[in-house]
Amino acid sequence: MLQMAPELLASGEVSNRTDVYAYERVLAAVVHGFRPVWEVADEGQMPGLHMLYNR
């Protein structure tokens, strides 16, 4: 898994609220095979949504 440099966290350039941190978390999830909740189609909320995911 990717690790961020401690000096970036200490200097305040990177925090858990930055896009870099969010990207690292998503990348780690993809590498380890976890599917974010937003990738799961919910047919009950929007009929026909599965067609968008099954192209």
Secondary structure, 3 states (H helix, E strand, C coil): CCCCCHHHHHHCCCCCCCHHHHHHHHHHHHHCCCCCHHHCCCCCCCCCHHHHHCC
